[in-house]
Every structure is written in structure tokens, then in C-alpha cells.
Amino acid sequence: MKLAKRISVFFIIPMGMYALGFYSHMKLEEEFYPNRYRTIKVEQVREEQPAGGQTGETADVQIQPGGVTAAQAGETADAGIQSQNGTSVQQESLTKTGQGEMAGAKPQVIAASVEDNQVISADTQYIIQEVDLKKDTSVETQWKVPDMYIGMDRKRFLREMELYQQSPSLKDQELGFVSVEVVSFSKAKVVVRKSYLFRDVYTSFYLVNEKNYVVVYCDDLKTIYMNTNITLDSLPDKLKQEIIQNKYIATEEELYNFLESYSS
């Protein structure tokens, strides 16, 4: 008997403690999470929507903490869609239509920049405009492309023209070169403008006596072409008399022959 009592005590007490703990746990959980384990029947009645045509259905829905059911959440979302007067449905339809059109459309091909392939070749038209700043006139001439320019793009060619501006050719300097600029640049055609203050070109001259020195004048007898160190006394008498009377020189070659003969 004593053994049975001891066994009963050791069995009953733990079971009682376990039952008491379980009951306390349930009470506390119900206190903090009310209605957590209640399941109710919710009959969902949904009116037919313009986009879907869904009918009412009955479902078992487990109430979530806070008392808001999944069905109620769905009804709230449906109400929000209806309150927007079908705008969301229309937007979705338009979006799908736009996506379909984009899927069917051909991909656009973006052309590469034309500027990238614009380089001078042997077939490029190379045109030089020579502008007379005094008379405000210009002459346009097509030339063969200089070999040094072949293969240049716009940037390199502009740089080359800047260098030419700083150091023009001797011929251009004699003509009265002022400036150079690139008017247009393409693979097919390059136009360069050179501006000049052209010096007047004279083909005939006069030898004039000034303070016993020979001075060369242009054929207008107003513009001095050259001063010389040739004295009048160093010349033959016949030539001296001719210069005193302003000797006429018909060509540039004749003038230089005179200068070579009598210059010291």
C-alpha cells in the first residue's frame, strides 16, 4: 500500500503541475492573442467584376491576430478597385496592349555617328577659297588633296590649319597672307578659306634719281618698289641722263639685270 501511495503521489503531482501549466499557458495566450484559434465560416459573395466575372464562394478562413480575416482583406482590396471607377483595370489593359505592341515591333537600329567615319581620302574634293580683303572678292579653286592630309579626321585637320596659320608658306607670305579657316569638312568635300591682303602686282617700273641714288618706282610713279644703293655718279653718262629723266623698265627681268650689273 505504501508503495502504491508513493507511486500515485509521484504520478499525480507531476500531471497536476503539467495540467496547471498548460491551462495557464492557454489563458495567457488567449489574453494576448484573442480569437487566435477560432475558425468561422465566412461566405464570400463577390459581385461579377468587368474584368473577371468571379462568382460567390464559401471558404473556411482562419482569423489572424488583430481580428482581420483574409477574406475581409480581399473585400477591402476589391472595394478599392471599384472605387477607382475601373481606372486600374483600364491601366492594366493599356499596359498589356503596349507590351504586346512593343514585343511585335522591330528593334530600332541607331545609326553610328557619321562624324566618326569622316576622314580625308584621295577622292575628297579639296577646295581653296582665296579672299581678297581689299577688294572684298574671292576665287574658288579645286586642288588635288595634298598627300599629308590624306587619312586625317576633322580634329587633326583643324590642328594642321592652326599650325599653318602660325607658319604659312613663303609663297603665301609674299602674296600677303592674313588667315586660314576651315569652312566645311566631310569625307566628300573639304573647303578651306585663305584671306589675303594682296600686294599690287606690277610688271613695269621706273628708275628715278633721288638724292643721287637710284630708286625703283612702280609704273604708277607713286609707289616705291625698291630702294637701291646705286649712286648716280657710278653709272655711265648716257644711263645717268636716262635715269634723271625717269628711265622706263618694261619687265621685271630687265630690272633685275640692271640691278645685278650695277649693284656694288
Sequence and secondary structure as in RCSB ss.txt:
>XXXX:A:sequence
MKLAKRISVFFIIPMGMYALGFYSHMKLEEEFYPNRYRTIKVEQVREEQPAGGQTGETADVQIQPGGVTAAQAGE
TADAGIQSQNGTSVQQESLTKTGQGEMAGAKPQVIAASVEDNQVISADTQYIIQEVDLKKDTSVETQWKVPDMYI
GMDRKRFLREMELYQQSPSLKDQELGFVSVEVVSFSKAKVVVRKSYLFRDVYTSFYLVNEKNYVVVYCDDLKTIY
MNTNITLDSLPDKLKQEIIQNKYIATEEELYNFLESYSS
>XXXX:A:secstr
 HHHHHHHHHHHHHHHHHHHHHHHHHHHHHHHSTTTT EEEEEE     TTT    EEEEEE  TTS  HHHHHH
HHHHHHHHTTTHHHHHHHHHHHHHHHHHHS        GGGG B  TTSEEEEEEEETTTTEEEEEEE   GGGT
T BHHHHHHHHHHHHHS  HHHHHHTEEEEEEEEE SSEEEEEEEE      S EEEEEETTEEEEEETTSSSEE
EEEEEEGGGS HHHHHHHHT EEE SHHHHHHHHHHH  
